[in-house]
Amino acid sequence: MKYSGWPDPGELVVGKIDEIEDFGVFVDLEEYEDKRGLIHISEVASGWIKNVRDHVREGQIAVCKVLDVDKESQQIDLSLKDVNDHQRSEKIQQWKNEQKADNWMDLATGDDVGDEEFTAIANELIGAHGSLYEGFKQAAIHGREALDDTELTDEEIDSLVETARENVSVPYVNVTGYVDLENPSATGVDGIREALEAAEGNGEVPEEVDLEVTYVGAPEYRIRVQAPNYKTAEAQLEESADRAIAAIQGHGGDGEYHRERRTDEE
């Protein structure tokens, strides 16, 4: 997916060098539709340049800094020398990530989605998280919650989350569920406390998993799980709820697990 607008001065852009002249280099911008920039010979490299071709080659992918944009004359002035190694590496990785995200968009939307609908879905992700890649990453980590503030349909959100969790490698994922605990028996609060301790695992939760149980509002308790992957997180969430329910039932109480919150916001 390419941007339809113009880059801003100071922005780093990725381009392919497609024409080399004695006075400079013409670059096709890879991230923008039908946009071409010029690197003047003085901006190719520091110091005196005898031959531009000693520094660049046709077909080369380059990271450039936007110096100036003149929309009336359709001219974009670029610099190659003003980009350091760290900036170049970081920008190239970002560009590659967005290319991956483009492919994930194709997987999530399928062949039946038109260009306008495809763009609308992509813009919702970009608007919510700044980029397609970050949108998919957050969907992989947080699931549907990452897209709650968008105008996407439930079907679109489900497809994006499923695609994200099948394709995005993330350092951890967070999942949240809720358990209702009621204990009308004589053990009362002590029985609830025992059920909550059981939910927290009694020290038996795997080291790579972070599990927290917090009070939401009677009779509801929130279970938050952070784990290296979605499968582990979901399994630990359900096991936590099952332990709590079994413990409260042992006191003659009732328990129920559910994924969506039922009480009012604190």
DACORLIN-V376707 format. One record per pair of residues at least 12 apart in sequence whose C-alpha atoms are under 10 Angstrom apart, sorted by the first residue. I is the first residue (numbers start at 0). J is the second residue. D is the distance in Angstrom with one decimal. If there is no record, write none. Layout:
i->I j->J d->D
i->I j->J d->D
This chain:
i->0 j->29 d->9.7
i->0 j->30 d->7.6
i->0 j->31 d->8.6
i->0 j->32 d->9.0
i->0 j->97 d->8.4
i->0 j->98 d->8.0
i->0 j->100 d->9.0
i->0 j->101 d->6.1
i->0 j->102 d->9.4
i->0 j->104 d->9.3
i->0 j->117 d->9.5
i->0 j->118 d->8.2
i->0 j->121 d->8.6
i->0 j->131 d->9.3
i->1 j->28 d->9.5
i->1 j->29 d->7.5
i->1 j->30 d->4.9
i->1 j->31 d->4.9
i->1 j->32 d->5.6
i->1 j->33 d->9.3
i->1 j->97 d->9.9
i->1 j->101 d->9.6
i->1 j->118 d->10.0
i->2 j->29 d->9.4
i->2 j->30 d->6.1
i->2 j->31 d->4.6
i->2 j->32 d->6.0
i->2 j->33 d->9.5
i->2 j->34 d->9.7
i->3 j->30 d->9.0
i->3 j->31 d->6.0
i->3 j->32 d->5.3
i->3 j->33 d->8.3
i->3 j->34 d->9.0
i->4 j->30 d->10.0
i->4 j->31 d->7.0
i->4 j->32 d->7.6
i->4 j->33 d->9.6
i->4 j->34 d->9.0
i->5 j->30 d->9.9
i->5 j->31 d->7.2
i->5 j->32 d->8.8
i->5 j->33 d->9.9
i->5 j->34 d->7.8
i->5 j->68 d->7.9
i->5 j->69 d->9.7
i->5 j->70 d->8.1
i->5 j->73 d->9.8
i->5 j->75 d->9.0
i->6 j->28 d->9.6
i->6 j->30 d->9.2
i->6 j->31 d->7.8
i->6 j->34 d->9.2
i->6 j->64 d->9.9
i->6 j->65 d->7.3
i->6 j->67 d->9.2
i->6 j->68 d->7.6
i->6 j->75 d->8.5
i->7 j->64 d->9.6
i->7 j->65 d->6.8
i->7 j->66 d->8.5
i->7 j->67 d->7.8
i->7 j->68 d->7.1
i->7 j->75 d->9.6
i->8 j->64 d->7.8
i->8 j->65 d->4.9
i->8 j->66 d->5.2
i->8 j->67 d->5.3
i->8 j->68 d->6.6
i->8 j->75 d->9.1
i->8 j->76 d->9.0
i->8 j->77 d->9.1
i->9 j->63 d->9.6
i->9 j->64 d->6.0
i->9 j->65 d->5.1
i->9 j->66 d->6.1
i->9 j->67 d->8.1
i->9 j->77 d->9.5
i->9 j->78 d->9.9
i->10 j->63 d->8.3
i->10 j->64 d->5.8
i->10 j->65 d->5.4
i->10 j->66 d->8.2
i->10 j->67 d->9.9
i->10 j->77 d->9.8
i->11 j->62 d->6.6
i->11 j->63 d->5.6
i->11 j->64 d->4.6
i->11 j->65 d->6.3
i->11 j->66 d->9.7
i->11 j->77 d->9.3
i->11 j->78 d->9.5
i->11 j->79 d->9.9
i->11 j->81 d->9.9
i->11 j->82 d->8.1
i->11 j->86 d->8.3
i->11 j->87 d->8.6
i->11 j->90 d->7.2
i->11 j->91 d->10.0
i->12 j->28 d->7.0
i->12 j->29 d->7.9
i->12 j->30 d->7.2
i->12 j->31 d->9.0
i->12 j->61 d->8.3
i->12 j->62 d->5.7
i->12 j->63 d->5.4
i->12 j->64 d->6.4
i->12 j->65 d->7.2
i->12 j->77 d->9.0
i->12 j->87 d->9.5
i->12 j->90 d->7.7
i->12 j->91 d->9.1
i->12 j->94 d->8.9
i->13 j->26 d->9.1
i->13 j->27 d->8.6
i->13 j->28 d->6.0
i->13 j->29 d->5.7
i->13 j->30 d->6.7
i->13 j->31 d->9.3
i->13 j->60 d->7.0
i->13 j->61 d->5.8
i->13 j->62 d->4.7
i->13 j->63 d->6.4
i->13 j->64 d->9.0
i->13 j->87 d->9.1
i->13 j->90 d->7.6
i->13 j->91 d->7.3
i->13 j->93 d->9.9
i->13 j->94 d->7.4
i->14 j->26 d->5.6
i->14 j->27 d->5.2
i->14 j->28 d->4.2
i->14 j->29 d->5.0
i->14 j->30 d->7.7
i->14 j->31 d->9.4
i->14 j->34 d->9.7
i->14 j->35 d->8.5
i->14 j->36 d->8.5
i->14 j->58 d->9.4
i->14 j->59 d->8.2
i->14 j->60 d->5.7
i->14 j->61 d->5.4
i->14 j->62 d->6.4
i->14 j->63 d->7.3
i->15 j->27 d->5.2
i->15 j->28 d->6.5
i->15 j->29 d->6.8
i->15 j->35 d->9.5
i->15 j->36 d->10.0
i->15 j->56 d->9.7
i->15 j->57 d->7.8
i->15 j->58 d->5.8
i->15 j->59 d->5.6
i->15 j->60 d->4.6
i->15 j->61 d->6.2
i->15 j->62 d->8.8
i->16 j->28 d->8.9
i->16 j->35 d->9.7
i->16 j->36 d->9.5
i->16 j->37 d->9.5
i->16 j->38 d->9.7
i->16 j->55 d->8.0
i->16 j->56 d->7.0
i->16 j->57 d->5.1
i->16 j->58 d->5.2
i->16 j->59 d->5.4
i->16 j->60 d->6.5
i->16 j->61 d->7.2
i->17 j->35 d->9.7
i->17 j->56 d->8.4
i->17 j->57 d->5.1
i->17 j->58 d->5.7
i->17 j->59 d->7.9
i->17 j->60 d->9.6
i->18 j->37 d->9.6
i->18 j->56 d->8.6
i->18 j->57 d->6.2
i->18 j->58 d->8.6
i->19 j->37 d->9.8
i->19 j->38 d->9.6
i->19 j->40 d->9.9
i->19 j->51 d->7.5
i->19 j->52 d->7.4
i->19 j->55 d->8.3
i->19 j->56 d->7.6
i->19 j->57 d->6.9
i->20 j->39 d->9.5
i->20 j->40 d->8.8
i->20 j->50 d->9.6
i->20 j->51 d->7.7
i->20 j->52 d->8.8
i->21 j->39 d->9.3
i->21 j->40 d->7.5
i->21 j->49 d->9.3
i->21 j->50 d->7.4
i->21 j->51 d->6.6
i->21 j->52 d->8.8
i->22 j->37 d->9.8
i->22 j->38 d->8.8
i->22 j->39 d->6.2
i->22 j->40 d->5.3
i->22 j->41 d->8.5
i->22 j->50 d->9.7
i->22 j->51 d->8.2
i->23 j->37 d->6.9
i->23 j->38 d->5.5
i->23 j->39 d->4.3
i->23 j->40 d->4.3
i->23 j->41 d->7.9
i->23 j->42 d->8.3
i->23 j->43 d->7.6
i->23 j->51 d->7.2
i->23 j->52 d->9.8
i->24 j->36 d->8.3
i->24 j->37 d->5.7
i->24 j->38 d->5.0
i->24 j->39 d->6.4
i->24 j->40 d->7.2
i->24 j->42 d->9.5
i->24 j->43 d->8.0
i->24 j->51 d->8.1
i->24 j->52 d->9.4
i->24 j->55 d->8.4
i->24 j->56 d->9.4
i->24 j->57 d->9.1
i->24 j->77 d->9.3
i->24 j->79 d->9.9
i->25 j->37 d->4.6
i->25 j->38 d->6.4
i->25 j->39 d->8.7
i->25 j->57 d->9.4
i->25 j->75 d->9.9
i->25 j->76 d->9.7
i->25 j->77 d->9.3
i->26 j->38 d->7.5
i->26 j->57 d->9.3
i->26 j->58 d->9.4
i->26 j->59 d->9.4
i->26 j->60 d->9.1
i->26 j->61 d->8.5
i->26 j->63 d->9.3
i->26 j->75 d->9.6
i->26 j->76 d->9.9
i->26 j->77 d->8.7
i->27 j->58 d->9.8
i->27 j->60 d->9.5
i->27 j->61 d->9.9
i->28 j->60 d->9.7
i->28 j->61 d->9.5
i->28 j->62 d->9.6
i->28 j->63 d->9.5
i->28 j->75 d->9.9
i->29 j->60 d->9.0
i->29 j->61 d->9.9
i->29 j->94 d->9.0
i->30 j->94 d->8.2
i->30 j->97 d->9.4
i->30 j->98 d->9.8
i->34 j->73 d->8.3
i->34 j->74 d->8.8
i->34 j->75 d->8.2
i->35 j->73 d->8.4
i->35 j->74 d->7.6
i->35 j->75 d->6.9
i->35 j->76 d->9.2
i->35 j->77 d->9.8
i->36 j->63 d->9.6
i->36 j->65 d->8.7
i->36 j->67 d->9.8
i->36 j->68 d->9.1
i->36 j->73 d->9.0
i->36 j->74 d->6.5
i->36 j->75 d->4.6
i->36 j->76 d->5.8
i->36 j->77 d->6.3
i->36 j->78 d->9.7
i->37 j->65 d->9.7
i->37 j->74 d->7.7
i->37 j->75 d->6.3
i->37 j->76 d->5.2
i->37 j->77 d->5.7
i->37 j->78 d->8.3
i->38 j->63 d->8.5
i->38 j->64 d->9.6
i->38 j->65 d->9.5
i->38 j->66 d->9.5
i->38 j->75 d->8.8
i->38 j->76 d->6.2
i->38 j->77 d->4.8
i->38 j->78 d->5.6
i->38 j->79 d->7.0
i->38 j->80 d->9.6
i->39 j->51 d->9.9
i->39 j->76 d->7.7
i->39 j->77 d->7.5
i->39 j->78 d->7.5
i->39 j->79 d->9.2
i->40 j->78 d->9.2
i->40 j->79 d->9.6
i->41 j->78 d->8.5
i->41 j->79 d->9.5
i->41 j->80 d->8.7
i->42 j->63 d->9.7
i->42 j->64 d->9.8
i->42 j->66 d->9.8
i->42 j->76 d->9.4
i->42 j->77 d->7.4
i->42 j->78 d->4.8
i->42 j->79 d->5.8
i->42 j->80 d->5.6
i->42 j->81 d->7.6
i->43 j->55 d->8.2
i->43 j->63 d->9.5
i->43 j->77 d->9.0
i->43 j->78 d->6.4
i->43 j->79 d->5.0
i->43 j->80 d->5.5
i->43 j->81 d->8.8
i->44 j->78 d->8.6
i->44 j->79 d->6.6
i->44 j->80 d->4.7
i->44 j->81 d->8.4
i->45 j->79 d->9.4
i->45 j->80 d->6.2
i->45 j->81 d->8.9
i->46 j->80 d->9.9
i->55 j->79 d->9.9
i->60 j->91 d->9.1
i->61 j->79 d->7.7
i->61 j->82 d->9.9
i->61 j->87 d->8.2
i->61 j->90 d->9.9
i->61 j->91 d->8.6
i->62 j->77 d->9.6
i->62 j->78 d->8.8
i->62 j->79 d->6.9
i->62 j->80 d->9.7
i->62 j->81 d->9.8
i->62 j->82 d->7.2
i->62 j->83 d->9.5
i->62 j->84 d->9.8
i->62 j->86 d->8.4
i->62 j->87 d->5.8
i->62 j->88 d->8.8
i->62 j->89 d->9.9
i->62 j->90 d->7.2
i->62 j->91 d->7.3
i->63 j->76 d->9.6
i->63 j->77 d->6.0
i->63 j->78 d->5.4
i->63 j->79 d->4.9
i->63 j->80 d->8.0
i->63 j->81 d->7.6
i->63 j->82 d->6.4
i->63 j->83 d->9.9
i->63 j->86 d->9.7
i->63 j->87 d->8.3
i->63 j->90 d->9.6
i->64 j->76 d->8.6
i->64 j->77 d->5.5
i->64 j->78 d->5.1
i->64 j->79 d->6.5
i->64 j->80 d->8.5
i->64 j->81 d->6.5
i->64 j->82 d->6.4
i->64 j->86 d->9.9
i->64 j->87 d->9.9
i->65 j->77 d->4.7
i->65 j->78 d->6.5
i->65 j->79 d->9.2
i->65 j->81 d->9.6
i->66 j->78 d->6.6
i->66 j->81 d->9.6
i->93 j->130 d->9.7
i->93 j->132 d->8.6
i->94 j->132 d->9.6
i->95 j->132 d->9.6
i->96 j->130 d->9.7
i->96 j->131 d->8.7
i->96 j->132 d->6.0
i->96 j->133 d->8.9
i->97 j->130 d->7.6
i->97 j->131 d->6.4
i->97 j->132 d->5.5
i->97 j->133 d->8.8
i->98 j->131 d->9.2
i->98 j->132 d->8.5
i->99 j->131 d->9.2
i->99 j->132 d->7.5
i->99 j->166 d->9.4
i->99 j->167 d->9.3
i->100 j->121 d->9.7
i->100 j->130 d->9.0
i->100 j->131 d->5.8
i->100 j->132 d->5.0
i->100 j->133 d->8.7
i->100 j->134 d->8.8
i->100 j->135 d->7.2
i->100 j->136 d->9.3
i->100 j->163 d->9.2
i->100 j->166 d->9.6
i->100 j->167 d->9.1
i->101 j->121 d->9.0
i->101 j->131 d->7.5
i->101 j->132 d->8.3
i->103 j->131 d->9.2
i->103 j->132 d->9.0
i->103 j->135 d->8.2
i->103 j->159 d->8.3
i->103 j->162 d->6.7
i->103 j->163 d->7.5
i->103 j->165 d->9.7
i->103 j->166 d->7.6
i->103 j->167 d->9.0
i->104 j->117 d->8.0
i->104 j->118 d->9.9
i->104 j->120 d->8.8
i->104 j->121 d->7.6
i->104 j->131 d->8.4
i->104 j->132 d->9.7
i->104 j->135 d->9.0
i->104 j->158 d->9.6
i->104 j->159 d->7.7
i->104 j->162 d->8.3
i->104 j->163 d->9.4
i->105 j->117 d->8.6
i->105 j->162 d->9.8
i->106 j->158 d->8.8
i->106 j->159 d->8.7
i->106 j->162 d->6.9
i->106 j->163 d->9.8
i->106 j->166 d->10.0
i->107 j->155 d->8.0
i->107 j->156 d->9.4
i->107 j->157 d->9.1
i->107 j->158 d->5.4
i->107 j->159 d->5.5
i->107 j->160 d->8.6
i->107 j->161 d->8.0
i->107 j->162 d->5.8
i->107 j->163 d->8.6
i->108 j->120 d->8.7
i->108 j->155 d->7.7
i->108 j->158 d->7.4
i->108 j->159 d->8.0
i->108 j->162 d->9.5
i->109 j->158 d->9.7
i->119 j->150 d->9.7
i->119 j->151 d->9.0
i->120 j->149 d->9.4
i->120 j->150 d->8.8
i->120 j->151 d->6.9
i->120 j->152 d->9.5
i->120 j->155 d->8.0
i->120 j->156 d->9.5
i->120 j->159 d->9.6
i->121 j->134 d->9.1
i->121 j->151 d->10.0
i->122 j->149 d->9.7
i->123 j->146 d->8.6
i->123 j->148 d->9.1
i->123 j->149 d->5.9
i->123 j->150 d->7.1
i->123 j->151 d->7.2
i->124 j->137 d->9.8
i->124 j->138 d->9.6
i->124 j->145 d->9.5
i->124 j->146 d->7.7
i->124 j->148 d->10.0
i->124 j->149 d->7.6
i->124 j->150 d->9.8
i->124 j->151 d->9.1
i->124 j->159 d->9.6
i->126 j->148 d->9.7
i->126 j->149 d->8.2
i->127 j->145 d->8.4
i->127 j->146 d->7.4
i->127 j->147 d->9.3
i->127 j->148 d->7.2
i->127 j->149 d->6.7
i->128 j->145 d->8.7
i->128 j->146 d->9.1
i->132 j->163 d->9.5
i->132 j->167 d->9.0
i->134 j->146 d->8.2
i->134 j->159 d->9.3
i->134 j->160 d->9.7
i->134 j->163 d->8.9
i->135 j->159 d->7.2
i->135 j->160 d->7.4
i->135 j->161 d->9.8
i->135 j->162 d->8.2
i->135 j->163 d->5.3
i->135 j->164 d->8.5
i->135 j->166 d->9.0
i->135 j->167 d->7.2
i->136 j->160 d->9.4
i->136 j->163 d->6.7
i->136 j->164 d->8.5
i->136 j->166 d->9.4
i->136 j->167 d->6.2
i->136 j->168 d->7.9
i->136 j->169 d->7.0
i->136 j->172 d->9.7
i->137 j->160 d->9.1
i->137 j->163 d->8.5
i->137 j->164 d->9.9
i->137 j->167 d->9.5
i->137 j->169 d->9.0
i->137 j->172 d->9.0
i->137 j->173 d->9.8
i->138 j->156 d->8.9
i->138 j->157 d->9.7
i->138 j->159 d->7.3
i->138 j->160 d->5.3
i->138 j->161 d->8.6
i->138 j->162 d->9.0
i->138 j->163 d->6.1
i->138 j->164 d->7.5
i->138 j->167 d->9.2
i->138 j->172 d->9.5
i->139 j->159 d->8.9
i->139 j->160 d->6.2
i->139 j->161 d->8.0
i->139 j->162 d->8.3
i->139 j->163 d->4.9
i->139 j->164 d->4.7
i->139 j->165 d->8.2
i->139 j->166 d->8.5
i->139 j->167 d->6.5
i->139 j->168 d->8.3
i->139 j->169 d->7.5
i->139 j->171 d->9.1
i->139 j->172 d->7.0
i->139 j->173 d->8.9
i->139 j->228 d->9.2
i->139 j->229 d->7.9
i->140 j->160 d->9.2
i->140 j->163 d->8.7
i->140 j->164 d->7.9
i->140 j->167 d->9.1
i->140 j->168 d->9.5
i->140 j->169 d->7.1
i->140 j->170 d->8.8
i->140 j->171 d->6.7
i->140 j->172 d->4.1
i->140 j->173 d->5.6
i->140 j->174 d->7.9
i->140 j->225 d->9.2
i->140 j->226 d->9.6
i->140 j->227 d->9.7
i->140 j->228 d->8.5
i->140 j->229 d->7.7
i->141 j->160 d->8.9
i->141 j->164 d->9.9
i->141 j->171 d->9.7
i->141 j->172 d->6.4
i->141 j->173 d->5.4
i->141 j->174 d->6.3
i->141 j->175 d->8.7
i->141 j->225 d->9.9
i->141 j->229 d->9.4
i->142 j->156 d->8.9
i->142 j->157 d->8.7
i->142 j->159 d->9.1
i->142 j->160 d->5.8
i->142 j->161 d->8.5
i->142 j->163 d->8.7
i->142 j->164 d->8.3
i->142 j->172 d->8.7
i->142 j->173 d->8.2
i->142 j->174 d->7.5
i->142 j->175 d->9.6
i->142 j->229 d->9.3
i->143 j->156 d->6.6
i->143 j->157 d->7.2
i->143 j->159 d->8.9
i->143 j->160 d->6.6
i->143 j->161 d->9.7
i->143 j->174 d->9.9
i->144 j->156 d->9.7
i->144 j->160 d->9.8
i->144 j->174 d->9.3
i->144 j->175 d->9.6
i->145 j->160 d->9.0
i->146 j->159 d->9.3
i->146 j->160 d->8.9
i->164 j->228 d->8.8
i->164 j->229 d->7.3
i->164 j->230 d->9.6
i->165 j->229 d->9.6
i->168 j->227 d->9.8
i->168 j->228 d->8.7
i->169 j->227 d->7.8
i->169 j->228 d->7.7
i->169 j->229 d->9.8
i->170 j->226 d->8.6
i->170 j->227 d->6.1
i->170 j->228 d->7.9
i->171 j->207 d->9.6
i->171 j->208 d->9.4
i->171 j->225 d->6.5
i->171 j->226 d->5.4
i->171 j->227 d->4.2
i->171 j->228 d->5.9
i->171 j->229 d->8.1
i->171 j->232 d->9.1
i->172 j->208 d->10.0
i->172 j->224 d->8.1
i->172 j->225 d->5.6
i->172 j->226 d->5.5
i->172 j->227 d->6.1
i->172 j->228 d->5.7
i->172 j->229 d->5.9
i->172 j->230 d->9.4
i->172 j->231 d->9.2
i->172 j->232 d->7.0
i->172 j->233 d->9.6
i->173 j->209 d->9.3
i->173 j->210 d->9.8
i->173 j->223 d->7.1
i->173 j->224 d->5.6
i->173 j->225 d->4.5
i->173 j->226 d->6.7
i->173 j->227 d->9.0
i->173 j->228 d->8.7
i->173 j->229 d->7.9
i->173 j->232 d->7.0
i->173 j->233 d->9.1
i->174 j->210 d->9.9
i->174 j->222 d->8.4
i->174 j->223 d->6.0
i->174 j->224 d->5.4
i->174 j->225 d->6.7
i->174 j->226 d->8.6
i->174 j->229 d->8.0
i->174 j->232 d->6.4
i->174 j->233 d->6.9
i->174 j->235 d->9.6
i->174 j->236 d->7.5
i->174 j->258 d->9.4
i->175 j->210 d->9.9
i->175 j->211 d->9.7
i->175 j->212 d->9.9
i->175 j->221 d->7.1
i->175 j->222 d->5.7
i->175 j->223 d->4.6
i->175 j->224 d->6.4
i->175 j->225 d->9.0
i->175 j->232 d->9.1
i->175 j->233 d->8.8
i->175 j->236 d->7.4
i->175 j->257 d->9.7
i->175 j->258 d->7.0
i->175 j->259 d->8.5
i->175 j->260 d->9.5
i->176 j->212 d->9.7
i->176 j->220 d->8.6
i->176 j->221 d->6.0
i->176 j->222 d->5.2
i->176 j->223 d->6.7
i->176 j->224 d->8.7
i->176 j->233 d->9.3
i->176 j->236 d->6.9
i->176 j->237 d->8.3
i->176 j->239 d->9.7
i->176 j->240 d->8.3
i->176 j->256 d->7.5
i->176 j->257 d->6.2
i->176 j->258 d->4.4
i->176 j->259 d->6.7
i->176 j->260 d->7.8
i->177 j->212 d->9.0
i->177 j->213 d->9.5
i->177 j->214 d->9.8
i->177 j->215 d->9.0
i->177 j->219 d->6.6
i->177 j->220 d->5.6
i->177 j->221 d->4.6
i->177 j->222 d->5.7
i->177 j->223 d->8.6
i->177 j->236 d->9.2
i->177 j->237 d->9.8
i->177 j->240 d->7.7
i->177 j->255 d->8.3
i->177 j->256 d->5.8
i->177 j->257 d->5.3
i->177 j->258 d->5.7
i->177 j->259 d->6.9
i->177 j->260 d->6.6
i->177 j->261 d->8.7
i->178 j->195 d->9.8
i->178 j->198 d->9.4
i->178 j->212 d->9.6
i->178 j->214 d->10.0
i->178 j->215 d->9.9
i->178 j->218 d->8.2
i->178 j->219 d->5.8
i->178 j->220 d->5.4
i->178 j->221 d->6.6
i->178 j->222 d->7.5
i->178 j->237 d->9.9
i->178 j->239 d->9.3
i->178 j->240 d->6.2
i->178 j->241 d->9.1
i->178 j->243 d->7.9
i->178 j->244 d->8.0
i->178 j->254 d->6.8
i->178 j->255 d->5.5
i->178 j->256 d->4.4
i->178 j->257 d->6.2
i->178 j->258 d->8.4
i->178 j->259 d->9.8
i->178 j->260 d->9.3
i->179 j->215 d->9.9
i->179 j->216 d->9.5
i->179 j->217 d->7.9
i->179 j->218 d->5.1
i->179 j->219 d->4.4
i->179 j->220 d->6.2
i->179 j->221 d->9.0
i->179 j->240 d->9.3
i->179 j->243 d->9.3
i->179 j->244 d->8.5
i->179 j->253 d->7.9
i->179 j->254 d->5.3
i->179 j->255 d->5.1
i->179 j->256 d->6.5
i->179 j->257 d->8.2
i->179 j->261 d->9.6
i->180 j->194 d->8.1
i->180 j->195 d->9.0
i->180 j->217 d->8.1
i->180 j->218 d->5.4
i->180 j->219 d->6.6
i->180 j->220 d->7.7
i->180 j->243 d->8.0
i->180 j->244 d->7.3
i->180 j->246 d->9.8
i->180 j->247 d->7.0
i->180 j->248 d->9.3
i->180 j->252 d->7.5
i->180 j->253 d->6.0
i->180 j->254 d->4.6
i->180 j->255 d->6.9
i->180 j->256 d->9.1
i->181 j->217 d->8.5
i->181 j->218 d->6.2
i->181 j->219 d->9.0
i->181 j->244 d->9.6
i->181 j->247 d->7.5
i->181 j->248 d->9.2
i->181 j->250 d->9.9
i->181 j->251 d->9.2
i->181 j->252 d->5.6
i->181 j->253 d->5.3
i->181 j->254 d->6.4
i->181 j->255 d->9.2
i->182 j->218 d->9.5
i->182 j->247 d->6.8
i->182 j->248 d->8.3
i->182 j->250 d->7.2
i->182 j->251 d->6.8
i->182 j->252 d->4.1
i->182 j->253 d->6.5
i->182 j->254 d->8.7
i->183 j->250 d->9.0
i->183 j->251 d->7.6
i->183 j->252 d->6.2
i->183 j->253 d->8.7
i->184 j->247 d->9.9
i->184 j->250 d->6.8
i->184 j->251 d->6.1
i->184 j->252 d->6.6
i->185 j->250 d->8.5
i->185 j->251 d->9.1
i->186 j->247 d->9.9
i->186 j->250 d->6.9
i->186 j->251 d->9.0
i->186 j->252 d->9.4
i->187 j->247 d->9.8
i->187 j->250 d->8.6
i->187 j->251 d->9.9
i->187 j->252 d->8.8
i->189 j->247 d->10.0
i->189 j->250 d->9.5
i->190 j->246 d->7.8
i->190 j->247 d->6.3
i->190 j->248 d->9.3
i->190 j->249 d->8.7
i->190 j->250 d->6.2
i->190 j->251 d->9.1
i->190 j->252 d->8.3
i->191 j->218 d->9.8
i->191 j->243 d->8.6
i->191 j->244 d->9.9
i->191 j->246 d->8.4
i->191 j->247 d->6.5
i->191 j->250 d->8.9
i->191 j->252 d->8.8
i->192 j->243 d->9.6
i->192 j->246 d->9.7
i->192 j->247 d->9.2
i->193 j->243 d->8.1
i->193 j->246 d->6.9
i->193 j->247 d->7.7
i->193 j->250 d->9.5
i->194 j->239 d->9.8
i->194 j->240 d->9.3
i->194 j->241 d->9.9
i->194 j->242 d->7.3
i->194 j->243 d->4.5
i->194 j->244 d->7.0
i->194 j->245 d->7.8
i->194 j->246 d->4.9
i->194 j->247 d->5.5
i->194 j->248 d->9.0
i->194 j->249 d->9.2
i->194 j->250 d->9.3
i->194 j->254 d->9.5
i->195 j->211 d->10.0
i->195 j->212 d->7.2
i->195 j->213 d->8.9
i->195 j->214 d->9.7
i->195 j->220 d->8.7
i->195 j->222 d->9.9
i->195 j->239 d->9.1
i->195 j->240 d->9.2
i->195 j->242 d->8.7
i->195 j->243 d->6.0
i->195 j->244 d->9.3
i->195 j->246 d->8.5
i->195 j->247 d->8.9
i->196 j->212 d->8.8
i->196 j->239 d->9.7
i->196 j->242 d->9.0
i->196 j->243 d->7.8
i->196 j->246 d->9.2
i->197 j->238 d->9.9
i->197 j->239 d->7.3
i->197 j->240 d->8.8
i->197 j->241 d->9.0
i->197 j->242 d->5.5
i->197 j->243 d->5.4
i->197 j->244 d->8.9
i->197 j->245 d->8.8
i->197 j->246 d->6.9
i->197 j->247 d->9.4
i->198 j->210 d->8.9
i->198 j->211 d->8.7
i->198 j->212 d->7.2
i->198 j->222 d->8.2
i->198 j->235 d->9.8
i->198 j->236 d->9.0
i->198 j->237 d->9.6
i->198 j->238 d->7.9
i->198 j->239 d->4.4
i->198 j->240 d->6.0
i->198 j->241 d->7.6
i->198 j->242 d->5.4
i->198 j->243 d->4.7
i->198 j->244 d->8.4
i->198 j->245 d->9.6
i->198 j->246 d->8.7
i->199 j->211 d->6.5
i->199 j->212 d->6.5
i->199 j->213 d->10.0
i->199 j->222 d->8.6
i->199 j->236 d->10.0
i->199 j->238 d->9.8
i->199 j->239 d->6.5
i->199 j->240 d->9.2
i->199 j->242 d->8.6
i->199 j->243 d->8.5
i->200 j->235 d->9.5
i->200 j->238 d->8.9
i->200 j->239 d->6.7
i->200 j->242 d->7.8
i->200 j->243 d->9.2
i->204 j->235 d->8.0
i->204 j->238 d->9.9
i->204 j->239 d->9.2
i->205 j->226 d->9.4
i->205 j->231 d->10.0
i->205 j->235 d->9.1
i->206 j->226 d->9.5
i->207 j->225 d->8.5
i->207 j->226 d->6.3
i->207 j->227 d->6.9
i->207 j->231 d->9.8
i->208 j->224 d->7.0
i->208 j->225 d->5.7
i->208 j->226 d->4.7
i->208 j->227 d->7.4
i->208 j->228 d->9.7
i->208 j->231 d->8.4
i->208 j->232 d->7.7
i->208 j->235 d->8.1
i->209 j->223 d->8.1
i->209 j->224 d->5.7
i->209 j->225 d->5.0
i->209 j->226 d->6.6
i->209 j->227 d->9.8
i->209 j->232 d->9.2
i->209 j->235 d->9.6
i->210 j->222 d->7.2
i->210 j->223 d->5.7
i->210 j->224 d->4.5
i->210 j->225 d->6.5
i->210 j->226 d->8.6
i->210 j->232 d->9.2
i->210 j->235 d->8.2
i->210 j->236 d->8.2
i->210 j->239 d->8.6
i->211 j->223 d->5.2
i->211 j->224 d->6.6
i->211 j->225 d->8.9
i->211 j->236 d->9.9
i->211 j->239 d->9.7
i->212 j->224 d->8.9
i->212 j->239 d->9.1
i->212 j->240 d->9.9
i->215 j->260 d->8.9
i->215 j->261 d->9.5
i->215 j->262 d->7.3
i->215 j->263 d->8.7
i->215 j->264 d->8.2
i->215 j->265 d->7.3
i->216 j->261 d->9.2
i->216 j->262 d->6.3
i->216 j->263 d->7.9
i->216 j->264 d->8.8
i->216 j->265 d->8.0
i->217 j->262 d->8.1
i->218 j->254 d->9.2
i->218 j->255 d->9.9
i->218 j->261 d->9.9
i->218 j->262 d->8.8
i->219 j->254 d->9.7
i->219 j->255 d->9.2
i->219 j->256 d->9.5
i->219 j->257 d->9.8
i->219 j->260 d->8.3
i->219 j->261 d->7.8
i->219 j->262 d->7.2
i->220 j->240 d->9.8
i->220 j->256 d->9.6
i->220 j->260 d->9.2
i->220 j->262 d->9.8
i->221 j->240 d->9.7
i->221 j->257 d->9.8
i->221 j->258 d->9.4
i->221 j->259 d->9.8
i->221 j->260 d->8.3
i->222 j->235 d->9.9
i->222 j->236 d->6.9
i->222 j->237 d->9.4
i->222 j->239 d->7.7
i->222 j->240 d->7.8
i->222 j->256 d->10.0
i->222 j->258 d->9.6
i->223 j->235 d->9.7
i->223 j->236 d->7.4
i->223 j->239 d->9.8
i->224 j->236 d->6.3
i->224 j->239 d->9.4
i->236 j->256 d->9.9
i->236 j->258 d->9.9
i->237 j->256 d->8.2
i->237 j->257 d->9.6
i->237 j->258 d->9.9
i->239 j->256 d->9.8
i->240 j->254 d->8.7
i->240 j->255 d->8.1
i->240 j->256 d->6.1
i->240 j->257 d->9.0
i->241 j->254 d->8.9
i->241 j->255 d->8.9
i->241 j->256 d->7.9
i->243 j->255 d->9.2
i->243 j->256 d->9.3
i->244 j->256 d->8.0
